[in-house]
């Protein structure tokens, strides 16, 4: 392995590591100054914002890197089309996130609404494109550095008595900084071209299956806190105390599938198949280790993170660890499906998972609180894994028969 390859791997790990861990600094700042109610509002805002940002991405984070890796000549045209369609999506979904969040929280409504909008706007970042072109330095410089710096600024400001609105404002400033740096250093267009704007309806149709899948994914990955709030309102703060660090940890773990997207997306099919199999095993192993660490570490870290105002059981931490492991396996299977030109199958996996989650999460929350809600999510994610695994197995069997 060359020095450059080692450097690139380190940067691919560094970007999500910093991006995932830095928001942890905001949690004690919020809980120590705004208490459990303030944290509940922030947790709901983050959940709603992430949910709609998943939709606003329009599936480009799934297929974009591999498409760019396979067609470098047409990469900028692909980015242009993606930029226009995502801007249109954010223009619609950003305000929706603000309104929905404000209707769900009981306190700090303006801050929560602003934060939800900022999270949706962050879906515009060009990280997926730089992954496809194999430019991890630009990911760190354009996206990670400004976001980390502004998030830390928000954490210190809130701890010093600034209002919670500072958090959402800092995230929005990070979005603008990322855009400016990507234009300057990454040589990306400052705005979509007229043809790209005109082609937005066609782009949305082309991404239709993935868009449906992303929308369904929202139901069971990002909105469980809303389902918990409807079924067991008193458990919202505690659920958020497990869910937010868990999701931040998954951002860190995304370094592996992110790095592998361009690698798996080899122009030659037999290379893609072999690399896809390796990606499944690596993601599964990483998930097992990370899940164990989460289950053991969270009960020790939570008193510091949440200033002692929000607590949860050891069972909740264990179920959270299992969830991390299952999601990591699912990511590996998803990479394999995209490499096999079957990205649409991930939508059916999302349908299965969402169908289980909308029942399992609230039932679990009512019967066993936070641990029950997380157990419901584990069952939902497992359903999605089964669908993906069966689809891959069917393709392997079909090839064996053809051979």
C-alpha positions as CSV (number, residue, x, y, z in Angstrom):
1,X,0.0,0.0,0.0
2,X,1.5,3.4,-1.0
3,X,1.8,6.4,1.2
4,X,-0.9,8.2,-0.7
5,X,-3.3,5.4,-0.2
6,X,-2.6,5.4,3.5
7,X,-3.1,9.1,3.6
8,X,-6.4,8.8,1.8
9,X,-7.7,6.1,4.1
10,X,-6.7,8.2,7.1
11,X,-8.6,11.2,5.7
12,X,-11.7,9.1,4.9
13,X,-11.7,8.0,8.5
14,X,-10.9,11.5,9.9
15,X,-13.8,13.3,8.2
16,X,-16.7,11.2,9.6
17,X,-14.8,10.8,12.9
18,X,-14.7,14.5,13.5
19,X,-18.1,15.1,12.0
20,X,-19.6,12.4,14.2
21,X,-17.9,13.2,17.5
22,X,-18.0,17.0,17.5
23,X,-21.7,17.3,18.0
24,X,-21.2,15.4,21.3
25,X,-19.8,18.7,22.6
26,X,-23.2,20.3,22.1
27,X,-25.1,17.8,24.2
28,X,-23.7,18.8,27.7
29,X,-23.9,22.4,26.7
30,X,-27.6,22.1,26.0
31,X,-28.5,19.8,29.0
32,X,-26.5,22.0,31.5
33,X,-28.2,25.2,30.4
34,X,-31.6,24.2,29.0
35,X,-32.2,21.0,30.9
36,X,-34.2,17.9,29.8
37,X,-36.8,20.0,28.1
38,X,-34.2,21.8,26.0
39,X,-32.5,18.6,25.1
40,X,-35.9,17.0,24.1
41,X,-36.5,19.9,21.7
42,X,-33.0,19.7,20.2
43,X,-33.4,15.9,19.8
44,X,-36.7,16.2,18.0
45,X,-35.3,18.9,15.8
46,X,-32.3,16.8,14.9
47,X,-34.6,13.8,14.2
48,X,-37.0,15.6,12.0
49,X,-34.2,17.4,10.2
50,X,-32.2,14.2,9.5
51,X,-35.4,12.5,8.4
52,X,-36.2,15.1,5.7
53,X,-32.5,15.6,4.8
54,X,-32.4,11.9,3.9
55,X,-35.3,12.6,1.4
56,X,-33.6,15.8,0.2
57,X,-30.5,13.9,-0.7
58,X,-32.7,12.2,-3.4
59,X,-30.6,9.0,-3.3
60,X,-27.4,10.6,-4.6
61,X,-25.4,9.5,-1.7
62,X,-26.3,5.9,-2.6
63,X,-25.6,5.8,-6.3
64,X,-23.7,9.0,-6.9
65,X,-20.2,8.0,-5.8
66,X,-20.2,4.8,-7.9
67,X,-21.6,6.6,-10.9
68,X,-19.0,9.3,-10.7
69,X,-16.2,6.6,-10.2
70,X,-17.4,4.8,-13.4
71,X,-17.7,7.9,-15.5
72,X,-15.2,10.6,-14.7
73,X,-15.7,12.4,-18.0
74,X,-19.4,13.0,-17.1
75,X,-18.9,13.6,-13.4
76,X,-19.4,17.4,-13.4
77,X,-22.6,17.0,-15.5
78,X,-23.8,14.5,-12.9
79,X,-23.0,16.9,-10.1
80,X,-24.8,19.7,-11.9
81,X,-28.0,17.6,-12.2
82,X,-27.7,16.5,-8.6
83,X,-27.1,20.0,-7.3
84,X,-30.2,21.4,-9.1
85,X,-32.5,18.6,-7.9
86,X,-31.3,18.8,-4.3
87,X,-31.7,22.6,-4.1
88,X,-35.2,22.2,-5.3
89,X,-35.8,19.5,-2.6
90,X,-34.3,21.6,0.2
91,X,-36.4,24.6,-0.8
92,X,-39.5,22.5,-0.2
93,X,-38.4,20.3,2.7
94,X,-36.5,22.8,4.7
95,X,-39.6,24.9,5.7
96,X,-41.6,21.7,6.1
97,X,-39.0,20.5,8.7
98,X,-39.3,23.8,10.6
99,X,-43.1,23.7,10.7
100,X,-43.2,20.0,11.7
101,X,-40.6,20.5,14.4
102,X,-42.3,23.6,15.9
103,X,-45.6,21.6,16.1
104,X,-44.0,18.7,18.0
105,X,-41.9,20.4,20.7
106,X,-43.2,22.1,23.8
107,X,-40.3,24.5,24.4
108,X,-37.6,26.4,22.5
109,X,-39.7,26.3,19.3
110,X,-37.8,29.0,17.3
111,X,-34.4,27.3,18.1
112,X,-35.8,23.8,17.2
113,X,-37.4,25.1,13.9
114,X,-34.1,26.8,12.9
115,X,-32.1,23.7,13.8
116,X,-34.3,21.4,11.8
117,X,-34.1,23.6,8.7
118,X,-30.3,23.8,9.0
119,X,-30.0,20.0,9.2
120,X,-32.0,19.7,6.0
121,X,-29.9,22.3,4.3
122,X,-26.8,20.4,5.2
123,X,-27.9,17.7,2.7
124,X,-26.5,19.9,0.0
125,X,-22.9,19.1,0.8
126,X,-20.8,17.7,-2.1
127,X,-19.2,14.9,0.0
128,X,-20.7,12.2,-2.2
129,X,-19.1,13.7,-5.3
130,X,-15.6,14.0,-3.7
131,X,-15.9,10.3,-2.6
132,X,-16.6,9.3,-6.2
133,X,-13.7,11.3,-7.5
134,X,-11.4,10.0,-4.7
135,X,-10.6,13.4,-3.2
136,X,-10.8,13.0,0.6
137,X,-8.7,16.1,1.2
138,X,-11.6,18.2,-0.2
139,X,-14.1,16.4,2.0
140,X,-12.1,17.4,5.1
141,X,-11.3,21.0,4.0
142,X,-14.6,21.9,2.5
143,X,-17.1,20.1,4.7
144,X,-15.5,18.7,7.9
145,X,-13.4,21.7,9.0
146,X,-16.0,24.4,8.8
147,X,-18.7,22.2,10.3
148,X,-16.5,21.1,13.2
149,X,-15.3,24.7,13.9
150,X,-18.8,26.2,13.9
151,X,-20.3,23.3,16.0
152,X,-17.6,23.8,18.6
153,X,-18.3,27.5,18.6
154,X,-22.0,26.8,19.1
155,X,-21.2,24.5,22.0
156,X,-19.0,27.0,23.8
157,X,-21.5,29.8,23.1
158,X,-24.5,27.9,24.5
159,X,-22.5,26.8,27.5
160,X,-21.7,30.4,28.1
161,X,-25.3,31.4,28.1
162,X,-26.1,32.0,24.4
163,X,-29.6,30.9,23.2
164,X,-30.1,27.6,21.6
165,X,-30.7,29.4,18.2
166,X,-26.9,29.6,18.0
167,X,-26.7,25.9,17.2
168,X,-29.0,26.1,14.1
169,X,-27.3,29.3,13.0
170,X,-23.9,27.7,13.2
171,X,-25.0,24.7,11.1
172,X,-26.4,27.1,8.5
173,X,-23.1,29.0,8.4
174,X,-21.3,25.7,7.9
175,X,-23.5,24.9,4.9
176,X,-22.6,28.3,3.3
177,X,-18.9,27.9,4.1
178,X,-18.9,24.4,2.6
179,X,-20.5,25.7,-0.6
180,X,-18.0,28.5,-0.9
181,X,-15.0,26.3,-0.3
182,X,-16.3,23.6,-2.7
183,X,-16.6,26.3,-5.4
184,X,-13.2,27.8,-4.7
185,X,-11.1,24.7,-4.0
186,X,-13.1,21.9,-5.6
187,X,-13.9,23.9,-8.8
188,X,-17.5,23.0,-8.6
189,X,-20.2,25.2,-10.1
190,X,-21.5,28.0,-7.8
191,X,-25.1,27.4,-9.1
192,X,-26.8,24.8,-11.3
193,X,-26.9,25.4,-15.0
194,X,-30.1,26.3,-16.8
195,X,-30.3,22.9,-18.4
196,X,-29.9,21.3,-15.0
197,X,-32.8,23.4,-13.6
198,X,-34.9,22.5,-16.6
199,X,-34.1,18.8,-16.1
200,X,-35.1,18.7,-12.4
201,X,-38.5,17.0,-13.1
202,X,-36.7,14.4,-15.2
203,X,-34.0,13.9,-12.6
204,X,-36.6,13.4,-9.9
205,X,-38.3,10.8,-12.1
206,X,-35.0,9.0,-12.7
207,X,-34.3,9.0,-9.0
208,X,-37.9,8.0,-8.2
209,X,-37.3,4.5,-6.9
210,X,-34.4,5.6,-4.7
211,X,-36.4,8.7,-3.6
212,X,-39.2,6.5,-2.5
213,X,-36.8,4.3,-0.7
214,X,-35.2,7.3,1.1
215,X,-38.6,8.5,2.1
216,X,-39.6,5.2,3.5
217,X,-36.2,4.9,5.3
218,X,-37.0,8.2,7.0
219,X,-40.0,6.5,8.7
220,X,-38.0,3.9,10.6
221,X,-34.5,5.4,10.9
222,X,-35.0,9.1,11.7
223,X,-38.5,9.4,13.1
224,X,-38.7,6.8,15.8
225,X,-38.3,9.6,18.4
226,X,-41.6,11.0,17.0
227,X,-43.2,7.6,17.3
228,X,-41.9,7.3,20.9
229,X,-43.2,10.8,21.6
230,X,-46.7,9.8,20.4
231,X,-46.7,6.4,22.3
232,X,-44.7,7.3,25.4
233,X,-44.1,11.1,25.7
234,X,-42.2,10.8,29.0
235,X,-39.5,8.6,27.2
236,X,-38.6,11.2,24.5
237,X,-35.6,12.7,26.3
238,X,-34.2,9.3,27.4
239,X,-34.7,7.8,23.9
240,X,-32.9,10.8,22.4
241,X,-30.1,10.3,24.9
242,X,-29.4,6.8,23.3
243,X,-30.4,7.6,19.7
244,X,-28.3,10.8,19.1
245,X,-25.0,9.4,20.2
246,X,-25.8,6.2,18.4
247,X,-26.5,8.1,15.1
248,X,-23.4,10.2,15.6
249,X,-21.4,6.9,16.0
250,X,-22.9,5.6,12.8
251,X,-21.7,8.7,11.1
252,X,-18.2,7.8,12.2
253,X,-18.6,4.2,11.0
254,X,-19.7,5.5,7.6
255,X,-16.0,6.1,6.9
256,X,-15.8,2.4,5.8
257,X,-18.7,2.3,3.3
258,X,-17.9,5.8,2.1
259,X,-14.3,4.9,1.3
260,X,-15.5,1.7,-0.3
261,X,-18.1,3.2,-2.6
262,X,-15.6,4.4,-5.3
263,X,-13.5,1.2,-4.7
264,X,-16.5,-1.1,-5.1
265,X,-17.7,0.8,-8.2
266,X,-15.1,-0.7,-10.5
267,X,-15.9,-0.5,-14.2
268,X,-15.4,-4.2,-14.6
269,X,-18.1,-6.4,-13.2
270,X,-16.1,-9.3,-11.8
271,X,-14.0,-6.8,-9.8
272,X,-17.2,-5.2,-8.4
273,X,-18.6,-8.5,-7.3
274,X,-15.4,-9.6,-5.5
275,X,-15.1,-6.2,-3.8
276,X,-18.8,-6.1,-2.8
277,X,-18.4,-9.4,-1.0
278,X,-15.4,-8.0,0.9
279,X,-17.4,-4.9,1.8
280,X,-20.1,-7.0,3.4
281,X,-17.7,-8.9,5.6
282,X,-15.8,-5.8,6.6
283,X,-18.9,-3.8,7.5
284,X,-20.3,-6.7,9.5
285,X,-17.1,-7.1,11.5
286,X,-16.8,-3.4,12.2
287,X,-20.5,-3.3,13.3
288,X,-20.0,-6.1,15.8
289,X,-17.0,-4.3,17.4
290,X,-18.6,-0.9,17.4
291,X,-21.9,-2.3,18.8
292,X,-20.1,-3.9,21.7
293,X,-18.2,-0.7,22.4
294,X,-21.5,1.3,22.4
295,X,-23.3,-1.1,24.7
296,X,-20.4,-1.1,27.2
297,X,-19.4,2.6,27.0
298,X,-22.7,4.5,26.9
299,X,-23.8,3.8,30.5
300,X,-20.5,5.2,31.6
301,X,-20.5,8.3,29.3
302,X,-24.2,9.3,29.7
303,X,-23.8,11.1,33.1
304,X,-21.2,13.4,31.5
305,X,-23.0,13.9,28.2
306,X,-26.3,14.7,29.7
307,X,-25.2,16.4,32.9
308,X,-27.1,13.9,35.0
309,X,-30.5,15.2,33.9
310,X,-31.4,12.4,31.5
311,X,-30.8,8.7,32.2
312,X,-31.5,5.4,30.5
313,X,-31.2,1.7,31.4
314,X,-28.3,-0.7,30.6
315,X,-30.8,-2.7,28.5
316,X,-31.3,0.3,26.3
317,X,-27.6,0.6,25.7
318,X,-27.4,-3.1,24.8
319,X,-30.2,-2.8,22.3
320,X,-28.5,0.2,20.9
321,X,-25.3,-1.8,20.4
322,X,-27.2,-4.5,18.6
323,X,-28.8,-1.9,16.4
324,X,-25.4,-0.5,15.4
325,X,-24.2,-4.0,14.4
326,X,-27.3,-4.7,12.3
327,X,-27.2,-1.3,10.5
328,X,-23.5,-1.8,9.7
329,X,-24.3,-5.1,8.1
330,X,-27.1,-3.5,6.1
331,X,-24.7,-0.9,4.8
332,X,-22.4,-3.6,3.5
333,X,-25.3,-5.3,1.7
334,X,-26.5,-2.0,0.3
335,X,-23.1,-1.4,-1.3
336,X,-23.2,-4.9,-2.8
337,X,-26.6,-4.2,-4.3
338,X,-25.5,-0.9,-5.8
339,X,-22.4,-2.6,-7.3
340,X,-24.7,-5.2,-8.8
341,X,-26.8,-2.4,-10.4
342,X,-29.7,-3.3,-8.1
343,X,-30.0,-0.1,-6.0
344,X,-33.8,-0.2,-6.4
345,X,-33.8,-3.4,-4.2
346,X,-32.8,-1.2,-1.2
347,X,-36.2,0.4,-1.6
348,X,-38.0,-2.9,-0.9
349,X,-35.7,-3.5,2.0
350,X,-36.8,-0.1,3.3
351,X,-40.5,-1.0,2.8
352,X,-40.1,-4.1,4.9
353,X,-38.2,-2.3,7.6
354,X,-40.6,0.6,7.8
355,X,-43.6,-1.7,8.0
356,X,-42.1,-3.4,11.0
357,X,-40.9,-0.2,12.6
358,X,-44.2,1.8,12.6
359,X,-45.7,-1.0,14.7
360,X,-42.7,-2.3,16.6
361,X,-41.3,1.0,17.9
362,X,-44.5,2.4,19.5
363,X,-45.5,-1.0,20.8
364,X,-42.0,-1.5,22.3
365,X,-42.0,2.0,23.8
366,X,-45.3,1.4,25.5
367,X,-44.3,-2.1,26.8
368,X,-40.7,-1.5,27.7
369,X,-39.8,2.1,27.4
370,X,-36.6,3.1,25.6
371,X,-35.2,-0.4,25.5
372,X,-38.5,-1.7,23.9
373,X,-38.4,1.0,21.2
374,X,-34.8,0.2,20.3
375,X,-35.7,-3.5,20.2
376,X,-38.4,-2.7,17.8
377,X,-35.9,-0.8,15.6
378,X,-33.6,-3.8,15.7
379,X,-36.3,-6.1,14.4
380,X,-37.1,-3.6,11.7
381,X,-33.5,-3.3,10.5
382,X,-33.2,-7.1,10.6
383,X,-36.2,-7.3,8.2
384,X,-34.4,-5.0,5.8
385,X,-31.2,-7.1,6.1
386,X,-33.2,-10.2,5.2
387,X,-34.7,-8.7,2.1
388,X,-31.3,-7.5,0.9
389,X,-29.6,-10.8,1.6
390,X,-32.3,-12.8,-0.2
391,X,-32.0,-10.5,-3.2
392,X,-28.2,-11.0,-3.4
393,X,-28.6,-14.8,-2.8
394,X,-31.1,-15.0,-5.7
395,X,-28.7,-13.2,-8.0
396,X,-25.8,-15.6,-7.0
397,X,-28.0,-18.6,-7.6
398,X,-29.1,-17.2,-11.0
399,X,-25.5,-16.8,-12.1
400,X,-24.7,-20.3,-11.0
401,X,-27.5,-21.7,-13.1
402,X,-26.4,-19.6,-16.1
403,X,-22.8,-20.8,-15.7
